[in-house]
Amino acid sequence: MNARLVRRIQALSRPLDPLPISVPPSLKLLPGIRAILFDIYGTMLVSSSGDIGAERKANREDALLDALTAAGFSGVDRESGKLGVRLLDQNIAEAHDARRREGIKHPEVEIREIWRSVIEGLLEAKAVQGPVGEESVCTLAVEYECRVNPVWPMPHLKETVNALHGSGRKLGVVSNAQFYTPLTLGAFPETGWGGGLFDPGLCAWSYKLREAKPSERLVQTALRRLEESEGIKPSEVLYVGNDMLNDILPADRAGCRTALFAGDGRSFRLREGEPRVAGINPDLVVTDLLQLVKALV
């Protein structure tokens, strides 16, 4: 099923250019970096919404109607889309509330559980007909996400990851994500994911940990694996992300070196006026991913 979903992601994807942004780079040489951890949405991938799960301008009801049809459901009409979007938002909110009651400040959902509940609600309301199973749930999730948040590799991503991997450095991911995020990386050869340039064991995904950034648990999970498997300390790790709050703050607190990516006006988040990032200064500000290679030579 994964190969089929990868093909659907490829079929639904179209080139996206980053939006211009007036932020100057701030570069210097960073010696001693042995590993690089990347954020994905807005850093490795141009994201039309700026981030996974962000507020989207796309017509979500139309997107859901098309996704339901593509996933093999029948009896779909305008009311199916309205009810489905309402159920989607309601189930996400309830899941977040439940996790917060457990003491989790920044909860994350497992989107397959959410979509299963949405389908069950639509079936109960006789708004659609079709099966509830792993294949239909995963297909619906991918078909919907590709419509409301299309993505495309960031310029110079291929050259950057090839050079960093070729230098002998370990590459990993720390990102807000869902099950389809690694599939999306695999859909684009430019990411290096399908070519084995990233070590899956050095990746931390929010949907697996049920916590989202800016929780420090994500980056700490990846750093622990780096130290245990490679003997790499946090001070030898560079974290690259586009958001001062979600990316730079937790990585800085964990002891990493940091690079703020200011390459796309959709996703760049300086968070001016946010007290939590007051006094936090990234080691680098890069406006093109290739600048990372020059800083680490």
N, C-alpha and C positions, 0 to 999 in steps of 0.2 A: 504493500500500500504506500510506503514511503516514496518509492520511485514514481508512482502515479501522482502523488501529491506534489512532488518536485516538478514534474512536467506541467501540472496545472499552474503552479506558481510562475513558471517560465512563460506559459501561454498568456497569463493575465498581466504580465509585467511589461511596462513600456519605459523608455529612457526618461529620466528625470534629471534636470540640471539643478544644482544648488543655487539659491538666491544670493545675490551679492550682499556683502556686509562690510561696513566701514570700521573694521577693527585691525589695527596694525599688529604684525607678528612681534613676539618677544622671544628671541632665540639666544641660546648659548650652548656650549658643549656640556654634556652630562656624562662624565666618566663613570665606569663601574656598573652600568645597567646590564643585567643579565637576563631580564625577562620583561615583556611588555604585555599588559592587560588592556584590552580594548572594550569600550562600550560599543554597542551596535547601532541602534537607531539614532540617526543624527551625527554619527561618527564614522562608522564603516559604511553605513547605508544612508543615502538620501531618503528621507521619510516625508511623504507628502503632508502628514499631520504633525511632523516635528518630533514625534515620539510614539511608541506603542501605548495604546490606551488613552492618548490625548483626546481632547475635544475635537471632533472632526466636523468639517463643513459639508462633507459629502451628504447626499440624501440617503440616510441610513435605511429608511424603509424601502426605497427602491433597491438598494444594495442587497438587503435581506431577501426581497422577492426574487431577485436574480440568483442569489446564492442558494435559496431553497430549491428552486427549479433545477439548477445545475447539480445539486446534491441528490436529485431523484425524487423529490417530494412532489405530490400532485395536489390538486384542489387549492392552489395558491392564488390568492387575490389581494386586493389592497388592504383588506382588514387583517390578513395574515401578516403583512409587513408591519402594520401598526401594533398589533398585539405582540408580535415577536420582539420588536425593539423595546416595548414596555417590559416584557418579561426578562429580556437581557439585562436591562438597567436594574430592574428590581432584584434579580438573582445576584448580580454583582454586589449591589449595595448590602444585601442581607449577608452575603459571605464575608464582606469586609467588616460589617458590624460584629459578626460572630467572632472573628479573629481579634478584633479590638477588645472585646470582652475577655478574651484570654490573655490580654496584656501585650498584644503585638501592635506597635505604634504604626507600622507601615505594612499593612497586610497585602498579600497578593493572592489572586485566585488561580485555580487550575481551570483554564477556559473550557476544557473538554467536559468537566463536570457542569459548568454553567450552561453550555450548549445542550447537553443531555436534558437538563431541566427545562430549557426553553422548548425543545422539541416535544417533551412530554406534555408541557402546558398547551402547546398548539394542538397536539393530538386530542387532548382532553376537551378542548374547546371546539373540536372538529373544524379547526381552521386550516389543517393540512391533512394529507394522508401519506403514510410511508413508514419505513422501519426505523426503530431506535436501536442502533448498534454502533460499534466502534467506527466502522467505515463511514456511516452516514454522519456521525457526530464530527469526526475529523474532517471530512470533506466539507461540511457546512462551515466549520470554523475557518478553513483555508479560503474557501470561496468568498466568504464575507470579508475577511481581513484584507485580502488582495484588492477588494473593491473599495473599501473605505480608507485603507492606508497603503497604497501602492508604494513600493520602494525600488531603489536602484543603487548599484555600487557607487560610492563616492569617487570623484576623480582621483586618479593616481593611486587608488587602493591596491591594485595588482602589483605595481612597481614597489610600493612601500612594503607590503607584507613579504614579497619575494626577497627584497633586500634585507629586511630584518631577520627573516628566517635563515637566509643564506649567511648571515653573520654569526650564526650559532646561537642566537638568543631564543629563549622559549617564548611562545606566543599563546596567550589564553584570552578568555572572555569573561567579563563581569557585567551582566546586563539584565535590565528588566526585559522579560521575554516570556514566550509561551512555547508549546511543543513545536509549533511551526517555525520558530525562529532558526534553529539549526537547519531545518529543511530549506528555509529561504537562503541561508548562507550557501548551502549546497547547490542551490539553483543557479548561482552566479559564479562562474569560474574565477572571476576577478578577486573573490574573497580569499582564495586559497584553502577554503574549508574542505572541499572535495579532494584537494591534492595533499591533504595531510599536513598542511603548514601549521595548523593549530592543534594543540594537544587537548583532546576532549576532557582529559582528567584534570586540566588546569582551568576549567570553565565553571562559573557559578551562575545559575539561571534562577531568576526570581520565582518562576512557577514551581520549581522543584523544592525550593526552600520555604515557599509560602510567605515570603517577605520581599518587599520591593525596596529599591533605593529611595531615600537616602539611608536606609538601614545599613549599618556597618557589617552586618553578618555576611553579606554577599562577598565583599572584597576580602574579609577575614577568612572566609572559606577557601578562596583561591590562594591566598597567601600561605595558609597552613599547608595546603597540598604542595605548593612550590618549595616550602622549606623541608617538608618531610621527604619528598621524592627527589628534589634536585639540590637541596642544601642552599637554596637562594633565600636571602633575608629580605624583608620588606624594603629596606633602604636600597636594595639592588633591583627594585621593580619600578617600572614607569607605568603609570595608569593614564590612559588617554580617553577623554570624554568631553562632551559638549556642554555640560551643565555644571555650574559652580556648586550648586546644592547637592544634586543627586550623584555627581561623579567626583568632583575635586575634593569636596569636604570629607566624605568617608574615606577616600584613599589617603588624604593628607593625615587624618587622624590615625590611620592604620600604619603610618610610617613610610608610605610610598613617596617616590618622586611623582610629580603630576604634570600633565600637559593638557591645557584647555584648548579644545579644537573649535576654532571660530571660522568654519568653512561653509556654513549654510545659514542664511538668515532665518529660515523656518525653525531651526532647532537650537540655535545658539542661545544659551541661557546664562547671562552674566549675574542675574539675581541682585541687582543693585537695590539697596535698602533692606535686604534680608539680613537680620542680625546674626543668623547662624553662620554666615560666611564672612562676617566682618573680620578682617585681619588675616584671612586665608589668601595666600598668593601662590598661584601655580608656578612651577619651575619654568615652564614654557607656555607660550601662547602661539599656536600654529594655525595658519590660515590655509595651508595645503599639507596634506598628509606626508608628502615627500620631505618636508622640512624635518620630520622626525628622524629620517635617515641621516641627514646632515648633522643633526644635534648629537647623534649617537656614534658617529664614526670614530 
